[in-house]
Amino acid sequence: PTVQQKGGKGGRIAWLMSFPNSGTSFTSLLVRRASNTTTATNYGMEANPGRDGMSAPVHGRSEAGPYWLHPPHWDGDGGGSGGDDYYEYDDGEDEERPRSGTELGRSGSYPIPPGSAWVLTKTHCGGRCVHCPPRRYVETPASFLRECLSGSRGVPGPDGGRAKVRGSYAPDLVGRAVHVVRDPFDNAVSRFHHEQKEHRKRGERGRAWLDRYPNDPSGFRLWCADEDRAADGPGGFAYDGLAGRMAGIPCRSEMYRYARWHDLASGAAGTLGLPVLRVHYEDYGTDLSGTADALLDFLGLDRVGTLPSFRTGTDYSDYFTREERAAASDFMGRVA
């Protein structure tokens, strides 16, 4: 991991900037386990609700997010989702930090990070959809930054469930960023596997999709071909004049999204003047302990817990030929 910019100013939110399926969940879990503190997210619907059924904001003054992944259990007369502002809680020796009042699977129940630390906060920003036309994923620097600051919160719904309300928070809440990067070819295959998982959850409603795209290299290549047709058809575009370099590149729409996303993510962090720690997903397999220490140091957290195991050895070499990888790498270099 490397720090790309030092100094900086702003709030105590540290963005976890990651293109989907590039190690977001593991990075957040690693920080929680290693520091024994909770993390946050822009997407309140994926976090446990507070006692009042609403997503619990990290900052009481910012109802639009971000939100604690494990909402704190507040004693006394505070509001049901947290009430008081996070900044009002320090790490005094005689004061026990509030703990999360819910438990999320094996993640357990974690204390809130000390006030001197940065809160690792998931954001996928924009330009990341799958099987969608370019108008939905071609972003400008300004629109991408807006999406980095946007998310949704859960509120009690009329049917007893939870409803989603979108919102955006102020950039001055953000003080630094962790930028996670994964090999683009492995990332594309992982995105396909995520779609497989999501369609299996749908039962019979996902059967036709699963029948069309078997979970193997042939199914992946057909999925890629259909993804590319969505970009090349009506409403498509010429990839900034690079159409002549697209021949023979499977999943070129995915490669375009990947390259542009990382370029725009670097630009968004630069616009806000954020110190950035760049972490490669592959670092978890080669030096898990050292990568964890770099993350915790960057976030101002102590290592007090045990590290989760990281599964290595997944081989996707048969999903792309050597020639396809070379052509796609050239293409992405020209897109970024």
C-alpha positions as CSV (number, residue, x, y, z in Angstrom):
1,P,0.0,0.0,0.0
2,T,1.2,3.5,-0.8
3,V,0.1,6.9,0.4
4,Q,-0.3,9.1,-2.7
5,Q,-0.8,12.4,-1.0
6,K,0.1,13.7,2.4
7,G,-1.5,16.4,4.6
8,G,-5.1,17.2,3.8
9,K,-8.0,18.6,5.8
10,G,-11.6,17.8,6.3
11,G,-13.8,15.6,8.5
12,R,-13.2,12.2,10.0
13,I,-14.7,10.1,7.2
14,A,-12.2,8.1,5.3
15,W,-13.8,6.9,2.0
16,L,-13.3,3.3,1.1
17,M,-13.3,3.9,-2.7
18,S,-13.7,0.7,-4.6
19,F,-15.1,-0.5,-7.9
20,P,-17.6,-3.2,-7.1
21,N,-16.2,-6.7,-6.3
22,S,-12.7,-5.5,-5.9
23,G,-12.3,-6.2,-2.2
24,T,-14.8,-3.8,-0.5
25,S,-16.3,-6.2,1.9
26,F,-13.0,-7.8,2.9
27,T,-11.3,-4.4,3.5
28,S,-14.1,-3.3,5.7
29,L,-14.1,-6.6,7.6
30,L,-10.3,-6.5,8.0
31,V,-10.4,-3.1,9.6
32,R,-13.3,-4.1,12.0
33,R,-11.6,-7.3,13.1
34,A,-8.1,-5.8,13.4
35,S,-9.1,-2.7,15.3
36,N,-12.2,-4.0,17.0
37,T,-14.1,-1.0,15.9
38,T,-17.0,-0.6,13.5
39,T,-17.1,0.9,10.0
40,A,-19.6,2.9,8.0
41,T,-21.2,3.0,4.6
42,N,-23.0,5.4,2.2
43,Y,-25.7,2.8,1.7
44,G,-27.8,2.6,4.8
45,M,-30.0,-0.2,3.5
46,E,-27.1,-2.7,3.9
47,A,-26.5,-1.6,7.5
48,N,-28.4,-2.7,10.6
49,P,-31.0,-0.1,11.6
50,G,-31.0,1.8,14.8
51,R,-33.5,1.2,17.5
52,D,-36.1,3.4,15.7
53,G,-35.8,1.3,12.5
54,M,-33.8,4.1,10.7
55,S,-30.3,4.0,9.4
56,A,-28.0,5.6,12.0
57,P,-25.9,8.4,10.7
58,V,-22.3,8.8,11.8
59,H,-22.9,12.5,12.2
60,G,-26.1,13.6,13.9
61,R,-26.0,16.8,11.7
62,S,-26.0,14.7,8.5
63,E,-29.1,12.6,8.2
64,A,-28.2,12.0,4.6
65,G,-25.2,9.9,5.6
66,P,-22.9,8.2,5.9
67,Y,-24.3,5.5,8.2
68,W,-22.8,3.2,10.9
69,L,-22.6,-0.4,9.7
70,H,-23.3,-1.4,13.3
71,P,-25.5,1.3,14.9
72,P,-24.3,2.4,18.3
73,H,-26.3,1.5,21.4
74,W,-26.9,4.9,23.0
75,D,-27.6,5.0,26.7
76,G,-29.5,7.9,28.2
77,D,-31.9,10.3,26.5
78,G,-30.2,10.5,23.1
79,G,-32.1,10.0,19.9
80,G,-33.0,6.5,18.8
81,S,-30.5,6.4,15.9
82,G,-27.7,8.2,17.6
83,G,-29.0,11.7,18.2
84,D,-25.8,13.5,19.3
85,D,-23.0,14.1,16.9
86,Y,-20.1,11.7,16.6
87,Y,-17.5,14.4,17.3
88,E,-18.8,14.8,20.9
89,Y,-17.4,11.4,21.9
90,D,-13.7,11.3,22.7
91,D,-11.5,8.5,23.8
92,G,-11.0,9.4,27.4
93,E,-9.6,6.7,29.7
94,D,-12.5,6.9,32.1
95,E,-15.2,6.9,29.4
96,E,-16.2,3.7,27.6
97,R,-17.0,4.3,24.0
98,P,-20.5,3.4,22.9
99,R,-20.9,-0.1,21.5
100,S,-23.0,-1.1,18.6
101,G,-26.4,-2.2,19.8
102,T,-26.9,-4.8,17.0
103,E,-25.0,-7.8,15.8
104,L,-24.4,-8.5,12.1
105,G,-23.7,-12.1,11.4
106,R,-20.2,-13.2,12.4
107,S,-19.0,-9.6,12.3
108,G,-20.0,-9.3,15.9
109,S,-20.7,-6.1,17.9
110,Y,-18.0,-3.4,17.8
111,P,-17.2,-0.2,19.6
112,I,-17.4,3.1,17.8
113,P,-13.9,4.2,16.7
114,P,-12.2,6.8,18.9
115,G,-12.8,10.5,18.0
116,S,-9.1,10.8,16.9
117,A,-9.5,8.2,14.2
118,W,-11.0,8.2,10.7
119,V,-14.2,6.2,10.0
120,L,-13.7,3.8,7.1
121,T,-16.8,4.5,4.9
122,K,-17.8,2.5,1.8
123,T,-18.6,4.4,-1.4
124,H,-18.8,3.0,-4.9
125,C,-19.3,6.5,-6.4
126,G,-20.9,6.3,-9.9
127,G,-20.3,4.7,-13.3
128,R,-20.6,1.1,-12.1
129,C,-23.8,-0.4,-13.4
130,V,-24.0,-3.7,-15.3
131,H,-26.0,-4.5,-18.4
132,C,-26.8,-0.9,-18.9
133,P,-26.4,1.6,-21.8
134,P,-23.5,4.1,-21.7
135,R,-25.8,7.0,-20.7
136,R,-26.0,5.3,-17.2
137,Y,-22.3,4.9,-16.6
138,V,-20.5,7.6,-18.5
139,E,-19.7,10.2,-15.9
140,T,-18.1,13.6,-15.7
141,P,-15.8,14.5,-12.9
142,A,-18.5,16.5,-11.2
143,S,-21.2,13.9,-11.6
144,F,-18.9,11.2,-10.3
145,L,-18.0,13.2,-7.2
146,R,-21.6,13.8,-6.5
147,E,-22.2,10.0,-6.5
148,C,-19.2,9.5,-4.2
149,L,-21.1,11.7,-1.7
150,S,-24.5,10.1,-2.3
151,G,-26.2,7.1,-0.9
152,S,-29.5,6.1,0.7
153,R,-30.9,5.5,4.1
154,G,-33.5,3.1,5.4
155,V,-36.6,4.3,7.0
156,P,-39.7,2.4,8.3
157,G,-41.9,1.6,5.4
158,P,-45.7,1.7,5.3
159,D,-45.9,-2.1,5.1
160,G,-43.8,-2.7,8.1
161,G,-40.6,-3.1,6.1
162,R,-38.0,-0.6,5.2
163,A,-38.1,2.1,2.5
164,K,-35.1,3.7,0.8
165,V,-34.6,7.4,0.7
166,R,-31.7,8.8,-1.3
167,G,-29.5,11.7,-0.2
168,S,-26.1,13.4,-0.4
169,Y,-23.8,14.7,2.3
170,A,-21.4,17.6,2.5
171,P,-17.8,17.0,1.2
172,D,-16.3,18.7,4.3
173,L,-17.2,15.5,6.2
174,V,-14.5,13.6,4.3
175,G,-10.9,13.8,5.4
176,R,-9.1,11.0,3.5
177,A,-9.6,8.0,1.2
178,V,-8.5,4.4,0.8
179,H,-8.5,3.5,-2.9
180,V,-8.7,-0.3,-3.5
181,V,-7.6,-1.6,-6.9
182,R,-7.9,-5.1,-8.2
183,D,-6.6,-6.8,-11.4
184,P,-9.2,-5.7,-14.0
185,F,-9.6,-9.2,-15.5
186,D,-10.2,-10.8,-12.1
187,N,-12.5,-7.9,-11.2
188,A,-14.6,-8.5,-14.3
189,V,-14.9,-12.2,-13.6
190,S,-15.8,-11.4,-10.0
191,R,-18.5,-9.1,-11.2
192,F,-19.9,-12.0,-13.3
193,H,-19.8,-14.3,-10.2
194,H,-21.7,-11.6,-8.2
195,E,-24.4,-11.6,-10.8
196,Q,-24.6,-15.3,-10.6
197,K,-25.1,-15.1,-6.8
198,E,-27.8,-12.4,-7.1
199,H,-29.8,-14.4,-9.7
200,R,-29.6,-17.6,-7.6
201,K,-31.2,-15.6,-4.8
202,R,-34.2,-15.0,-7.0
203,G,-35.1,-18.7,-7.3
204,E,-37.2,-19.4,-10.3
205,R,-37.2,-15.8,-11.4
206,G,-33.5,-16.0,-11.9
207,R,-33.5,-19.4,-13.7
208,A,-33.6,-18.1,-17.3
209,W,-30.5,-15.9,-16.6
210,L,-28.6,-18.8,-15.0
211,D,-29.5,-21.1,-17.8
212,R,-28.2,-18.6,-20.4
213,Y,-25.0,-17.9,-18.5
214,P,-23.4,-21.0,-17.0
215,N,-20.9,-20.4,-14.2
216,D,-17.8,-21.1,-16.4
217,P,-15.6,-19.3,-19.0
218,S,-18.2,-19.9,-21.7
219,G,-21.0,-18.4,-19.7
220,F,-18.8,-15.4,-18.8
221,R,-17.9,-14.7,-22.4
222,L,-21.5,-14.8,-23.4
223,W,-22.4,-12.5,-20.6
224,C,-19.6,-10.2,-21.8
225,A,-20.9,-10.3,-25.4
226,D,-24.4,-9.3,-24.2
227,E,-22.9,-6.5,-22.0
228,D,-21.0,-5.2,-25.1
229,R,-24.1,-5.3,-27.2
230,A,-25.9,-3.1,-24.7
231,A,-23.2,-0.5,-25.2
232,D,-22.9,-0.9,-29.0
233,G,-26.6,-0.7,-29.7
234,P,-29.0,2.2,-29.8
235,G,-27.9,4.8,-27.4
236,G,-24.3,3.5,-27.5
237,F,-21.2,5.5,-28.1
238,A,-17.8,5.2,-29.8
239,Y,-15.7,5.0,-26.6
240,D,-14.1,8.4,-27.1
241,G,-12.9,7.6,-30.6
242,L,-11.2,4.3,-29.6
243,A,-13.6,2.1,-31.6
244,G,-10.7,1.0,-33.8
245,R,-8.9,-0.5,-30.8
246,M,-11.9,-2.4,-29.5
247,A,-11.7,-5.4,-31.8
248,G,-11.0,-8.7,-30.1
249,I,-11.6,-7.3,-26.6
250,P,-14.3,-9.3,-24.7
251,C,-16.0,-7.3,-22.0
252,R,-14.8,-4.0,-23.4
253,S,-17.7,-2.2,-21.8
254,E,-16.6,-3.6,-18.5
255,M,-13.0,-2.6,-19.2
256,Y,-14.1,0.9,-20.1
257,R,-16.1,1.2,-16.8
258,Y,-13.2,-0.1,-14.8
259,A,-10.6,2.3,-16.3
260,R,-12.8,5.3,-16.2
261,W,-13.9,4.6,-12.7
262,H,-10.4,4.4,-11.2
263,D,-9.4,7.5,-13.1
264,L,-12.4,9.5,-11.9
265,A,-11.9,8.2,-8.3
266,S,-8.3,9.5,-8.3
267,G,-9.7,12.8,-9.6
268,A,-12.4,13.0,-7.0
269,A,-10.0,12.5,-4.1
270,G,-7.7,15.1,-5.7
271,T,-10.5,17.6,-6.0
272,L,-11.2,17.4,-2.3
273,G,-7.4,17.4,-1.5
274,L,-7.6,14.1,0.3
275,P,-4.6,12.0,1.5
276,V,-5.1,8.7,-0.3
277,L,-3.8,5.2,0.6
278,R,-3.8,3.0,-2.5
279,V,-4.3,-0.7,-1.7
280,H,-4.0,-3.5,-4.2
281,Y,-6.4,-6.4,-3.6
282,E,-3.6,-8.8,-4.3
283,D,-1.7,-7.4,-1.3
284,Y,-4.1,-9.3,0.9
285,G,-2.8,-12.5,-0.5
286,T,0.9,-11.6,-0.4
287,D,1.2,-9.6,2.8
288,L,-2.1,-9.6,4.8
289,S,-0.5,-8.5,8.1
290,G,1.5,-5.6,6.5
291,T,-1.5,-4.4,4.6
292,A,-3.6,-4.4,7.7
293,D,-1.0,-2.4,9.6
294,A,-0.8,0.1,6.8
295,L,-4.6,0.5,6.8
296,L,-4.8,0.9,10.5
297,D,-2.0,3.4,10.6
298,F,-3.6,5.5,7.9
299,L,-6.9,5.5,9.8
300,G,-5.4,6.2,13.2
301,L,-6.5,2.9,14.7
302,D,-4.6,0.4,16.9
303,R,-4.3,-3.2,16.0
304,V,-5.9,-5.1,18.9
305,G,-7.8,-8.0,17.2
306,T,-7.1,-11.0,15.0
307,L,-7.1,-10.8,11.2
308,P,-9.7,-12.6,9.1
309,S,-8.4,-15.3,6.7
310,F,-8.0,-14.3,3.1
311,R,-8.7,-17.0,0.4
312,T,-6.1,-17.1,-2.3
313,G,-5.4,-19.4,-5.2
314,T,-8.4,-18.4,-7.4
315,D,-7.2,-18.8,-11.0
316,Y,-9.1,-17.0,-13.8
317,S,-6.4,-17.3,-16.4
318,D,-8.6,-19.3,-18.8
319,Y,-11.2,-16.5,-19.0
320,F,-9.1,-14.4,-21.2
321,T,-6.4,-15.2,-23.7
322,R,-2.9,-13.6,-23.5
323,E,-3.7,-11.6,-26.7
324,E,-7.0,-10.4,-25.3
325,R,-5.4,-9.3,-22.1
326,A,-2.8,-7.3,-24.0
327,A,-5.4,-5.6,-26.2
328,A,-7.6,-4.8,-23.3
329,S,-4.7,-3.4,-21.3
330,D,-3.8,-1.1,-24.2
331,F,-7.4,0.0,-24.5
332,M,-7.8,0.7,-20.8
333,G,-4.6,2.7,-20.8
334,R,-6.0,5.0,-23.5
335,V,-9.4,5.3,-21.8
336,A,-8.0,6.4,-18.4
